[in-house]
Amino acid sequence: MTQHPPRVAVVTGGSAGIGRAICEQLLNEGCRVISLSRRPCDIAHPQLGNVLVDLMDREATTQAVRELAAREAVNTVVHNAGVIRAALLPDVQLADVDALLNLHLASAIQLVQASLPTMRAQRYGRVVLLSSRAALGLATRTAYSATKAGMLGMARTWALELAAEGITVNVVAPGPIRTDMFYDVVEKDSDRERALAASVPVRRLGESADVARAVSFFADPAAGFVTGQVLYVCGGTSVGSLAL
């Protein structure tokens, strides 16, 4: 059996929802986990650390990831942090596009660049980007779907560049998942929520743990022959909804 170095994972947006579930999953697998978020992750575990940073702030992110890489041998990056900023096309603000570009794409580049020297030295690395089913298109999601779709091309490019060095890069694309961000858009226990759940092929909304299990697969040291892939954790909503 191939030996791998101790697993040290950074999870962005680890303070709540999907990110918190991912932190919990990786901690249960024996990883050292650092949550990069505006608020601390509240899981009580000796292997959990917190770095507080606003990933929309490019300069603050640069400093945070540089300091983190100097003290932690990060070899697993899970970029989960996300914001929606819903608006129909006539109302889309370019400031929102810029903010989501920083959060969804630029901070991922910054974090992986900072972690890459350790991964290359170890000849081992796992990068998992959290995109969204909305990357396939969804009304009111111009800035969100554009930047989340950008993750797919970015991950495939990195997968090709890094594969020979033992570093895999994959994407998990969730939705719809019952999180605080979901309930910012859909009222809890509303007719709309019930109708949405009924429209999902598996007839329910997803849970954060559903996504965490998918991330765990890509982040596993044994998954070294899987790279450049996109896994939709969406109850079948990415397949299509045409009823004949």
C-alpha positions as CSV (number, residue, x, y, z in Angstrom):
1,M,0.0,0.0,0.0
2,T,1.4,3.4,-1.0
3,Q,2.3,5.6,2.0
4,H,1.1,9.2,1.9
5,P,2.2,12.2,4.1
6,P,0.1,13.4,7.0
7,R,-3.1,15.0,5.6
8,V,-3.3,18.7,6.3
9,A,-6.5,20.2,4.8
10,V,-7.6,23.8,4.3
11,V,-11.4,24.3,4.0
12,T,-12.6,27.7,2.9
13,G,-16.0,28.8,4.4
14,G,-15.7,26.1,7.1
15,S,-17.7,28.0,9.7
16,A,-21.2,26.8,8.6
17,G,-23.3,24.7,6.3
18,I,-21.4,22.6,3.7
19,G,-18.0,23.9,4.8
20,R,-18.6,22.9,8.4
21,A,-19.8,19.4,7.4
22,I,-16.6,19.0,5.3
23,C,-14.4,20.1,8.2
24,E,-16.2,17.5,10.4
25,Q,-15.9,14.8,7.8
26,L,-12.1,15.4,7.3
27,L,-11.5,15.6,11.0
28,N,-13.2,12.2,11.5
29,E,-10.8,10.8,8.9
30,G,-7.8,11.9,10.9
31,C,-6.9,15.1,9.0
32,R,-5.5,18.2,10.4
33,V,-8.0,20.8,9.3
34,I,-7.8,24.6,9.0
35,S,-11.0,26.6,8.3
36,L,-10.5,29.7,6.3
37,S,-13.6,31.9,6.9
38,R,-14.9,35.2,8.2
39,R,-16.1,33.4,11.3
40,P,-14.5,30.5,13.3
41,C,-15.7,27.0,12.9
42,D,-17.2,25.9,16.2
43,I,-16.3,22.2,16.1
44,A,-14.4,21.3,19.3
45,H,-11.5,19.2,18.0
46,P,-7.7,19.4,18.8
47,Q,-6.9,19.0,15.1
48,L,-9.0,22.0,14.0
49,G,-7.5,25.4,13.4
50,N,-9.1,28.7,12.3
51,V,-7.8,31.5,10.1
52,L,-10.3,34.5,9.9
53,V,-10.2,36.3,6.6
54,D,-12.6,37.8,4.1
55,L,-11.7,35.9,0.8
56,M,-13.3,38.7,-1.2
57,D,-10.4,40.9,0.0
58,R,-7.6,40.0,-2.3
59,E,-4.8,41.6,-0.3
60,A,-6.0,40.1,3.0
61,T,-6.3,36.7,1.4
62,T,-2.7,37.0,0.0
63,Q,-1.4,37.7,3.5
64,A,-3.5,35.0,5.2
65,V,-2.6,32.2,2.8
66,R,1.1,33.1,2.8
67,E,1.2,33.0,6.6
68,L,-0.7,29.7,6.6
69,A,1.6,28.0,4.1
70,A,4.6,29.1,6.2
71,R,3.4,27.2,9.3
72,E,1.3,24.4,7.9
73,A,2.3,21.7,5.4
74,V,-1.0,22.0,3.5
75,N,-1.5,19.2,1.0
76,T,-5.3,19.2,0.7
77,V,-7.3,22.3,-0.4
78,V,-11.1,22.3,-0.4
79,H,-12.4,25.6,-1.7
80,N,-16.0,25.8,-0.6
81,A,-16.7,29.4,0.3
82,G,-19.4,30.9,-1.8
83,V,-22.0,33.7,-2.1
84,I,-24.9,34.0,-4.5
85,R,-25.8,37.7,-5.1
86,A,-29.0,37.0,-7.0
87,A,-30.2,39.4,-9.7
88,L,-32.0,39.3,-13.0
89,L,-29.8,40.4,-15.9
90,P,-31.0,44.1,-16.0
91,D,-30.1,44.4,-12.3
92,V,-26.7,42.7,-12.3
93,Q,-24.1,44.9,-10.7
94,L,-20.5,44.6,-12.0
95,A,-19.3,45.1,-8.4
96,D,-21.0,41.8,-7.6
97,V,-19.3,40.1,-10.5
98,D,-15.9,41.4,-9.3
99,A,-16.6,40.3,-5.7
100,L,-17.6,36.8,-6.7
101,L,-14.7,36.5,-9.1
102,N,-12.4,37.3,-6.1
103,L,-14.2,34.8,-3.8
104,H,-14.9,31.9,-6.2
105,L,-11.9,32.0,-8.5
106,A,-9.1,34.4,-7.4
107,S,-8.9,33.1,-3.8
108,A,-8.8,29.5,-5.1
109,I,-5.8,30.5,-7.2
110,Q,-4.1,32.2,-4.3
111,L,-4.7,29.3,-1.9
112,V,-3.5,26.6,-4.3
113,Q,-0.4,28.7,-5.4
114,A,0.5,29.0,-1.7
115,S,0.1,25.3,-1.0
116,L,1.7,24.1,-4.2
117,P,5.4,24.1,-3.0
118,T,4.4,21.6,-0.2
119,M,2.4,19.4,-2.5
120,R,5.2,19.3,-5.1
121,A,7.8,18.5,-2.4
122,Q,5.6,15.7,-1.1
123,R,4.6,14.6,-4.6
124,Y,1.1,14.4,-3.2
125,G,-1.9,16.8,-3.2
126,R,-5.6,17.0,-3.4
127,V,-7.6,20.0,-4.6
128,V,-11.4,20.0,-4.5
129,L,-13.3,23.0,-5.8
130,L,-17.0,23.4,-4.8
131,S,-18.9,24.7,-7.8
132,S,-22.7,24.5,-8.2
133,R,-25.4,22.9,-10.2
134,A,-26.2,26.5,-11.1
135,A,-23.1,26.4,-13.3
136,L,-25.4,24.8,-15.9
137,G,-27.6,27.9,-15.8
138,L,-30.3,29.3,-13.4
139,A,-32.3,32.4,-13.5
140,T,-31.0,35.3,-11.4
141,R,-27.5,33.8,-11.1
142,T,-25.4,35.7,-13.7
143,A,-22.5,36.5,-11.4
144,Y,-22.8,33.2,-9.4
145,S,-23.2,30.8,-12.3
146,A,-20.5,32.5,-14.3
147,T,-17.8,32.3,-11.6
148,K,-18.9,28.8,-10.5
149,A,-18.7,27.6,-14.1
150,G,-15.3,29.1,-14.3
151,M,-14.2,26.6,-11.7
152,L,-14.8,23.8,-14.1
153,G,-12.4,25.0,-16.7
154,M,-9.8,26.0,-14.0
155,A,-9.9,22.6,-12.4
156,R,-9.5,20.8,-15.7
157,T,-6.5,22.9,-16.5
158,W,-4.9,22.4,-13.2
159,A,-5.6,18.7,-13.4
160,L,-3.6,18.5,-16.6
161,E,-0.7,20.6,-15.3
162,L,-0.3,18.8,-12.0
163,A,-1.2,15.2,-12.6
164,A,2.3,14.0,-13.1
165,E,3.3,15.3,-9.7
166,G,0.7,13.3,-7.8
167,I,-1.7,16.2,-7.4
168,T,-5.3,15.7,-8.3
169,V,-7.9,18.4,-9.0
170,N,-11.6,17.8,-9.0
171,V,-14.9,19.6,-8.6
172,V,-18.0,18.9,-6.6
173,A,-21.1,20.7,-7.8
174,P,-23.9,20.7,-5.3
175,G,-27.5,21.8,-5.3
176,P,-30.1,22.3,-4.0
177,I,-28.7,21.8,-0.5
178,R,-30.5,22.9,2.7
179,T,-28.1,25.5,4.1
180,D,-28.4,29.0,5.5
181,M,-27.5,30.3,2.0
182,F,-30.3,28.3,0.5
183,Y,-32.7,29.7,3.0
184,D,-31.6,33.3,2.2
185,V,-33.3,32.7,-1.2
186,V,-36.1,30.2,-0.3
187,E,-38.2,30.7,2.8
188,K,-37.9,27.8,5.2
189,D,-41.0,25.4,5.4
190,S,-42.7,27.4,2.6
191,D,-44.8,26.1,-0.3
192,R,-41.9,27.1,-2.5
193,E,-39.5,24.9,-0.6
194,R,-41.9,22.0,-0.7
195,A,-42.4,22.4,-4.4
196,L,-38.7,22.6,-5.0
197,A,-38.1,19.4,-3.1
198,A,-40.9,17.6,-5.1
199,S,-39.3,18.7,-8.3
200,V,-35.9,17.1,-7.5
201,P,-35.8,13.6,-9.1
202,V,-34.9,11.9,-5.8
203,R,-37.8,13.9,-4.2
204,R,-35.9,15.6,-1.5
205,L,-33.4,18.5,-0.9
206,G,-29.8,17.7,-0.3
207,E,-28.0,17.9,3.1
208,S,-24.6,19.3,3.8
209,A,-23.4,15.8,4.7
210,D,-24.3,14.6,1.2
211,V,-21.8,17.0,-0.2
212,A,-19.1,16.3,2.4
213,R,-19.1,12.6,1.5
214,A,-18.4,13.5,-2.1
215,V,-15.6,15.8,-1.1
216,S,-14.2,13.0,1.0
217,F,-14.0,10.7,-2.0
218,F,-12.0,13.2,-4.1
219,A,-9.8,14.2,-1.1
220,D,-9.0,10.6,-0.2
221,P,-5.3,9.5,-0.8
222,A,-6.6,6.4,-2.5
223,A,-8.4,8.5,-5.2
224,G,-5.1,9.2,-7.1
225,F,-6.4,7.9,-10.5
226,V,-9.3,10.4,-10.5
227,T,-8.6,13.9,-11.7
228,G,-10.2,16.7,-13.8
229,Q,-13.7,15.4,-13.0
230,V,-17.0,17.1,-12.0
231,L,-19.4,15.3,-9.6
232,Y,-22.9,16.8,-9.4
233,V,-24.4,16.2,-5.9
234,C,-27.8,17.4,-6.9
235,G,-30.4,14.7,-6.6
236,G,-30.5,14.3,-10.4
237,T,-31.3,18.0,-11.1
238,S,-28.3,18.3,-13.5
239,V,-29.7,15.6,-15.7
240,G,-32.7,17.6,-16.8
241,S,-36.3,18.2,-15.8
242,L,-38.3,17.8,-19.1
243,A,-41.5,15.8,-18.4
244,L,-43.2,14.3,-21.5
